[in-house]
Amino acid sequence: MSTKTLFAFVTLLLAGIIITGCSSAAAAPEVQTQIVERPPVPVEVTQAETGNIAAILSYTGNLRPTQNLSLVSIVAGAVEDVLVEVGDEVRAGDPVLRVEDTTYKAQLKQAEAGLTVAQTNLLKMKNGPRPEQIEMAEVALNAAKAQLEGVTTLTDDERTLAAASLAQAEAGLRLAQAQYDKIKWAGQAGMTPQALQLQQATIAYETARAAYNLQANPDDTTLAQLRAGIRQAELNLELLKNPLTAEDFALARAGIAQAEGIVALAQYQVDNVVLRAPFNGIIAEVYATVGSVAGPQLPAVKLIAKNLEAQIEVPENQIISFYDDQPAALKVSAYPNQDFPALVTSVAPAADDTSHTFPVIITPIDPESRLRAGMFAEAAILLEERTGVVLVPRSAVTTVGGRDVIYVVSEDETTVRMRPVKTGLSDDGRIEITNGLSVGETIVTAGLSNLSDGANINITARAE
């Protein structure tokens, strides 16, 4: 190809490119005018309103009596009478069952008699010996002293009388000897009256001589015996006047105390032959029958309190929200449309070793006694309550960019504006708006996933 021909080709090519670019630039405005707008987003709306809201924690538990006790008879014995039936209401102190009491009453009488003996014995000890007893002891002492004095101190008349008695006995002995000598030559003289008289005279003489010697010259052995007799009489008199020591009185008083204890025990047994209800309640079971054996190891009656409570198990991360007298409510399937007001009455100070949860007791307020032990209950615990606050459905709040937002409908209800808000308490269906929204403003509750700030909307439903 020649140089002229190549130049002409390039010139034509550049001219074509320039013409094509001008044509495209001229056609651009026609393409922009053909963009189609997005259709309105169908939404449901409602208005923010004023109301009350509460933060609530929910748990489950079984209703049980506040008191549940199997009653046993303190004393053992045959059941004489059963005084209640299942379902009976009783008050504290009402009789429930009676045990045969013949043996216990007899034991009481025996114990009372033992106490009387012990008390009488102490009284006798305090009163001391009788005057007659002291007088007799004094007489015995005086007699012992007189006997010693009679031996150691003889008057002339006493000495003369003693000598005369001895001389008379000696004369009688000589006379009897002389009579015996007259017949002793005959055989068998020892069997004669004379031999007997001689024997008697000999005894009388020896007795008189001993008496004379005792009176005139008593030996040491005799004097010692007489003095010992005086000392014995003195001790007898002293012991009679002061027969008891402090230890004797202590033992007597201890005996009385022991007897009083036996009486108290016997009286306690008599008093408890009748089994009584320890608290107000309802008879749930009756195990004993007339003629059966009652005793401390044999349950006779099951008594439950009319008042009920529910125990719930609270995890560690929630227990700090509980306190005594905290408002609560219970719901049971027997009354599905009714909440029973209740209070938290006990918060365990320590967790259960096995479950690591904290037992919390909730007591219902049920003046009509409609609740029953064993019912399954749902418990709602009020943590916090606010009144007169701005409330919206929970579905109206969504998160955009990490912030809680609400789509607020324009006055002409054709578009929405995205508005950041601050939230507060919430329940199953509502949430509190603490900042960013006013009562009466219309907000979107359904269709939020397709919205953006300034989007067109079509209201398909409006909550009343």
C-alpha positions as a printed Julia matrix, in Angstrom:
464×3 Matrix{Float64}:
   0.0     0.0     0.0
   1.26    3.5    -0.9
   1.77    6.26    1.62
  -1.14    8.29    0.24
  -3.46    5.38    0.4
  -2.51    4.61    4.1
  -3.0     8.24    5.11
  -6.43    8.31    3.52
  -7.46    5.12    5.45
  -6.39    6.5     8.81
  -8.2     9.74    8.17
 -11.42    7.93    7.39
 -11.04    5.74   10.53
 -10.58    8.74   12.86
 -13.54   10.45   11.3
 -15.72    7.4    11.98
 -14.64    7.25   15.62
 -15.44   10.92   16.15
 -18.87   10.55   14.57
 -19.67    7.49   16.68
 -18.67    9.28   19.95
 -20.85   12.25   19.15
 -23.78   10.02   18.43
 -23.39    8.22   21.82
 -23.16   11.47   23.74
 -26.28   12.75   22.14
 -28.22    9.57   22.97
 -27.26    9.41   26.76
 -30.11   11.6    28.14
 -32.67    9.31   26.57
 -31.33    6.27   28.63
 -31.59    8.11   32.06
 -35.2     9.02   31.56
 -36.1     5.32   31.3
 -35.15    4.37   35.04
 -38.22    2.76   36.85
 -38.96    3.68   40.56
 -39.36    0.83   43.25
 -42.97    0.07   44.23
 -44.17    1.02   47.77
 -43.36   -1.51   50.51
 -46.47   -3.09   52.1
 -46.4    -2.53   55.88
 -48.55   -2.77   58.99
 -48.64    0.13   61.39
 -49.81    1.18   64.84
 -49.47    4.16   67.12
 -47.14    4.53   70.1
 -49.2     4.59   73.27
 -48.87    5.28   76.98
 -49.12    2.36   79.42
 -47.61    0.38   82.25
 -44.98   -2.32   81.88
 -43.16   -4.66   84.2
 -40.04   -6.82   84.05
 -40.94  -10.37   85.07
 -39.04  -13.61   85.58
 -40.93  -16.87   85.14
 -40.39  -20.18   86.95
 -42.31  -23.36   87.71
 -42.88  -25.3    90.91
 -45.33  -27.46   92.83
 -47.65  -26.14   95.51
 -47.09  -27.74   98.89
 -48.35  -27.14  102.44
 -46.32  -24.75  104.54
 -46.4   -27.43  107.23
 -46.63  -31.18  106.7
 -46.34  -33.49  109.68
 -47.04  -37.13  110.5
 -48.31  -37.11  114.09
 -47.24  -39.86  116.48
 -48.41  -40.6   120.0
 -45.85  -39.71  122.66
 -47.06  -42.58  124.85
 -47.42  -46.17  123.72
 -50.63  -48.09  124.1
 -53.8   -49.36  122.52
 -55.83  -46.8   120.58
 -59.05  -46.18  122.46
 -60.64  -43.68  120.07
 -59.86  -41.98  116.74
 -61.44  -38.52  116.82
 -60.88  -37.27  113.22
 -61.42  -38.32  109.61
 -59.64  -37.44  106.39
 -60.56  -33.93  105.3
 -61.44  -32.65  108.77
 -60.19  -29.19  109.64
 -58.6   -28.93  113.06
 -57.16  -26.14  115.12
 -54.0   -26.25  117.22
 -54.78  -28.16  120.42
 -57.78  -30.09  119.08
 -57.8   -33.79  120.1
 -57.01  -36.21  117.31
 -56.59  -39.6   118.97
 -56.85  -41.12  122.48
 -54.73  -43.94  123.93
 -55.98  -46.19  126.77
 -54.82  -44.53  130.02
 -55.49  -46.97  132.92
 -51.84  -47.94  133.35
 -50.59  -44.36  133.16
 -53.08  -43.14  135.77
 -52.03  -45.93  138.15
 -48.38  -44.99  137.65
 -49.24  -41.38  138.45
 -50.9   -42.35  141.74
 -47.92  -44.49  142.67
 -45.54  -41.64  141.9
 -47.61  -39.19  143.94
 -47.54  -41.58  146.91
 -43.75  -41.84  146.63
 -43.5   -38.05  146.66
 -45.67  -37.87  149.78
 -43.38  -40.37  151.54
 -40.28  -38.38  150.65
 -41.84  -35.09  151.77
 -43.04  -36.62  155.06
 -39.62  -38.05  155.74
 -38.0   -34.62  155.36
 -40.65  -33.06  157.61
 -39.97  -35.73  160.25
 -36.26  -35.01  160.03
 -36.86  -31.27  160.49
 -39.13  -31.83  163.51
 -36.49  -33.97  165.27
 -37.05  -36.6   168.02
 -40.1   -36.66  170.27
 -39.73  -35.22  173.81
 -40.47  -38.62  175.31
 -37.53  -40.14  173.46
 -35.15  -37.5   174.79
 -36.51  -37.96  178.31
 -35.97  -41.72  178.13
 -32.37  -41.21  176.99
 -31.74  -38.76  179.81
 -33.15  -41.24  182.33
 -30.86  -43.96  181.0
 -27.85  -41.66  181.32
 -28.74  -40.72  184.9
 -29.18  -44.37  185.8
 -25.74  -45.23  184.4
 -24.17  -42.38  186.34
 -25.97  -43.44  189.54
 -24.74  -47.0   189.16
 -21.13  -45.85  188.89
 -21.58  -43.48  191.77
 -23.14  -46.23  193.85
 -20.11  -48.44  193.33
 -17.45  -45.83  193.97
 -19.06  -43.94  196.86
 -20.59  -45.93  199.76
 -22.08  -44.42  202.92
 -21.57  -45.94  206.36
 -25.07  -47.32  206.33
 -24.48  -48.9   202.93
 -21.24  -50.45  204.16
 -22.98  -51.75  207.33
 -25.84  -53.15  205.25
 -23.44  -54.84  202.83
 -21.43  -56.34  205.75
 -24.62  -57.52  207.43
 -25.8   -59.17  204.23
 -22.46  -60.93  203.9
 -22.53  -62.05  207.58
 -26.08  -63.34  207.2
 -25.11  -65.32  204.14
 -22.08  -66.71  205.94
 -24.25  -67.8   208.91
 -26.7   -69.49  206.62
 -23.83  -71.33  204.96
 -22.52  -72.6   208.35
 -25.97  -73.76  209.38
 -26.51  -75.62  206.12
 -23.06  -77.18  206.42
 -23.84  -78.4   209.93
 -27.11  -79.97  208.84
 -25.39  -81.68  205.95
 -22.59  -83.03  208.2
 -25.18  -84.87  210.29
 -26.32  -87.05  207.41
 -23.31  -87.19  205.11
 -22.25  -90.52  206.62
 -25.36  -92.14  205.14
 -25.28  -93.33  201.6
 -26.49  -91.1   198.77
 -26.21  -87.96  200.88
 -26.04  -85.76  197.77
 -29.69  -86.49  197.04
 -30.95  -85.28  200.41
 -32.66  -81.92  201.18
 -29.73  -81.04  203.38
 -27.37  -81.29  200.41
 -29.63  -79.0   198.38
 -29.85  -76.46  201.19
 -26.05  -76.51  201.5
 -25.71  -75.82  197.79
 -28.15  -72.9   197.91
 -26.47  -71.42  201.0
 -23.1   -71.63  199.27
 -24.41  -69.72  196.23
 -26.01  -67.06  198.42
 -22.78  -66.61  200.33
 -20.67  -66.24  197.17
 -23.15  -63.73  195.77
 -23.18  -61.67  198.96
 -19.42  -61.7   199.15
 -19.11  -60.58  195.5
 -21.59  -57.77  196.11
 -19.75  -56.69  199.19
 -16.42  -56.72  197.38
 -17.93  -54.81  194.42
 -19.33  -52.16  196.67
 -16.4   -51.9   198.99
 -13.54  -52.45  196.56
 -14.69  -52.46  192.88
 -12.04  -53.64  190.38
 -10.86  -51.73  187.27
 -12.82  -53.93  184.87
 -16.06  -53.19  186.65
 -15.36  -49.49  186.76
 -14.44  -49.44  183.08
 -17.69  -51.18  182.14
 -19.7   -48.73  184.2
 -17.93  -45.73  182.68
 -18.46  -47.18  179.19
 -22.15  -47.5   179.97
 -22.27  -43.84  180.94
 -20.49  -42.81  177.71
 -22.85  -44.93  175.66
 -25.83  -43.29  177.34
 -24.34  -39.83  176.68
 -23.79  -40.62  173.0
 -27.31  -41.98  172.68
 -28.71  -38.78  174.12
 -26.56  -36.55  171.88
 -27.41  -38.58  168.78
 -31.08  -38.38  169.67
 -30.92  -34.61  170.03
 -28.9   -34.14  166.79
 -29.5   -37.28  164.76
 -28.99  -35.8   161.26
 -26.2   -34.1   159.31
 -26.34  -31.62  156.42
 -25.69  -34.54  154.08
 -28.75  -36.34  155.46
 -30.94  -33.34  154.66
 -29.35  -33.04  151.19
 -30.16  -36.68  150.5
 -33.73  -36.18  151.73
 -34.2   -33.17  149.47
 -32.69  -35.09  146.56
 -35.17  -37.86  147.25
 -38.0   -35.35  147.06
 -36.66  -33.94  143.78
 -36.41  -37.43  142.35
 -39.96  -38.21  143.45
 -41.16  -34.94  141.9
 -39.49  -35.91  138.64
 -41.23  -39.28  138.64
 -44.56  -37.53  139.3
 -43.91  -35.05  136.48
 -43.1   -37.87  134.06
 -46.19  -39.81  135.06
 -48.33  -36.66  134.74
 -46.78  -35.97  131.31
 -47.74  -39.44  130.16
 -51.3   -39.04  131.44
 -51.59  -35.65  129.75
 -50.4   -37.1   126.44
 -52.68  -40.09  126.18
 -54.69  -37.67  124.02
 -52.83  -36.78  120.8
 -53.51  -33.16  119.8
 -52.98  -31.16  116.63
 -49.85  -28.97  116.92
 -51.08  -26.4   114.37
 -54.15  -25.39  112.39
 -54.6   -27.65  109.41
 -56.42  -30.4   107.54
 -56.28  -34.14  108.2
 -54.68  -35.62  105.08
 -54.33  -39.26  106.22
 -55.5   -41.39  109.17
 -53.35  -44.46  109.78
 -54.51  -45.52  113.27
 -57.67  -47.49  114.05
 -59.41  -48.32  117.32
 -57.59  -51.23  118.91
 -54.34  -50.71  117.02
 -51.13  -49.85  118.85
 -49.96  -46.24  118.96
 -46.46  -45.16  119.9
 -43.57  -42.82  119.13
 -42.46  -44.94  116.16
 -45.91  -45.4   114.6
 -47.46  -42.53  112.55
 -51.09  -42.11  113.54
 -52.33  -39.12  111.52
 -50.94  -36.93  108.74
 -51.7   -33.23  109.22
 -51.07  -30.56  106.6
 -51.46  -26.8   106.89
 -54.14  -25.02  104.89
 -51.61  -22.4   103.8
 -49.64  -23.35  100.69
 -46.3   -22.35   99.22
 -44.35  -23.0    96.05
 -40.61  -23.56   95.91
 -38.73  -22.49   92.82
 -35.07  -23.0    91.97
 -33.31  -19.78   90.96
 -29.95  -19.79   89.13
 -27.01  -17.88   90.53
 -27.11  -15.1    87.92
 -30.68  -14.17   88.93
 -30.74  -14.62   92.7
 -29.65  -11.03   93.41
 -32.98   -9.87   91.97
 -34.98  -11.62   94.74
 -35.92  -10.26   98.16
 -38.46  -10.87  100.91
 -42.02   -9.63  100.3
 -41.29   -9.26   96.6
 -44.55   -9.21   94.55
 -45.28  -12.3    92.49
 -48.16  -14.19   90.88
 -49.04  -17.85   90.46
 -51.04  -19.53   87.74
 -52.39  -23.11   87.78
 -54.09  -25.11   85.08
 -57.21  -25.56   87.23
 -57.84  -21.8    86.86
 -56.26  -20.99   83.49
 -57.58  -17.44   83.26
 -56.72  -16.31   86.76
 -53.52  -15.12   88.4
 -53.19  -15.63   92.14
 -51.25  -12.83   93.84
 -48.29  -14.0    95.9
 -45.22  -12.85   97.79
 -41.65  -14.08   98.03
 -41.39  -15.18  101.67
 -37.99  -16.86  101.8
 -34.75  -16.56   99.83
 -32.17  -19.24  100.63
 -28.86  -17.84  101.84
 -26.92  -20.68  100.2
 -27.22  -22.7    97.02
 -28.15  -26.35   96.89
 -25.03  -28.54   96.85
 -26.33  -30.69   94.01
 -28.23  -28.36   91.68
 -26.26  -25.19   92.58
 -29.51  -23.25   92.48
 -31.06  -21.19   95.26
 -34.42  -22.35   96.71
 -36.93  -19.5    96.89
 -40.31  -19.84   98.62
 -43.37  -18.09   97.17
 -46.56  -17.88   99.23
 -49.85  -17.29   97.38
 -52.61  -15.04   98.7
 -55.68  -17.26   98.39
 -58.38  -16.26  100.91
 -60.95  -18.52   99.23
 -58.68  -21.58   99.49
 -59.07  -22.58   95.88
 -55.51  -23.78   95.44
 -54.63  -27.35   96.42
 -51.42  -29.01   97.51
 -49.67  -30.8    94.65
 -50.87  -28.44   91.9
 -48.27  -27.5    89.29
 -47.83  -23.73   89.32
 -46.24  -21.19   87.02
 -44.67  -18.39   89.03
 -44.13  -14.86   87.72
 -41.78  -12.72   89.8
 -42.03   -8.93   89.43
 -38.57   -7.41   89.13
 -39.48   -3.83   88.18
 -42.6    -1.93   87.14
 -43.03    1.42   85.37
 -46.21    3.37   84.76
 -47.18    6.01   82.2
 -44.36    5.24   79.76
 -44.24    5.11   75.94
 -44.9     1.56   74.72
 -44.68   -0.04   71.28
 -44.93   -3.63   70.04
 -41.63   -5.49   70.24
 -41.86   -6.12   66.5
 -41.57   -2.39   65.84
 -37.96   -2.24   67.07
 -35.14   -3.51   64.87
 -31.37   -3.14   64.84
 -29.49   -1.25   62.15
 -25.77   -0.65   62.46
 -25.78   -1.81   66.04
 -28.5     0.66   67.08
 -32.16    0.14   68.0
 -34.32    1.94   65.43
 -38.01    2.45   64.64
 -39.54    3.4    61.28
 -41.85    6.36   61.8
 -44.57    6.96   59.2
 -44.81   10.41   57.61
 -47.87   12.59   58.11
 -49.17   11.77   54.61
 -48.49    8.07   55.34
 -46.56    7.55   52.1
 -42.98    7.28   53.37
 -41.06    6.36   56.52
 -38.1     7.81   58.35
 -35.66    5.62   60.28
 -35.29    6.97   63.83
 -32.82    5.75   66.51
 -34.46    5.11   69.92
 -33.52    4.02   73.42
 -35.4     1.1    74.95
 -36.24    0.15   78.52
 -38.33   -2.65   80.07
 -40.0    -5.25   77.91
 -42.46   -8.09   78.29
 -43.73  -10.8    75.97
 -45.28   -8.38   73.44
 -44.26   -4.8    74.27
 -41.18   -2.72   74.86
 -40.65    0.62   76.56
 -39.2     3.53   74.52
 -37.36    5.89   76.84
 -36.1     8.31   74.17
 -36.69    9.04   70.46
 -40.45    8.58   70.14
 -43.58   10.4    71.24
 -46.99    9.07   72.13
 -49.37    9.06   69.13
 -46.74    8.75   66.42
 -47.46    6.1    63.79
 -44.83    3.4    63.49
 -44.27    0.32   61.34
 -44.82   -3.05   63.08
 -44.53   -5.48   60.09
 -42.52   -5.35   56.86
 -39.43   -3.76   58.45
 -36.96   -6.04   56.64
 -37.71   -4.36   53.29
 -37.54   -0.79   54.55
 -34.85    1.86   54.43
 -34.78    5.5    55.44
 -37.17    7.47   53.21
 -38.74    4.39   51.58
 -42.24    4.58   50.1
 -44.84    2.47   51.88
 -48.29    1.07   51.38
 -50.21    0.55   54.66
 -51.99   -2.8    54.46
 -53.16   -3.07   58.07
 -53.54   -0.75   61.02
 -53.65   -1.95   64.62
 -56.44   -0.49   66.71
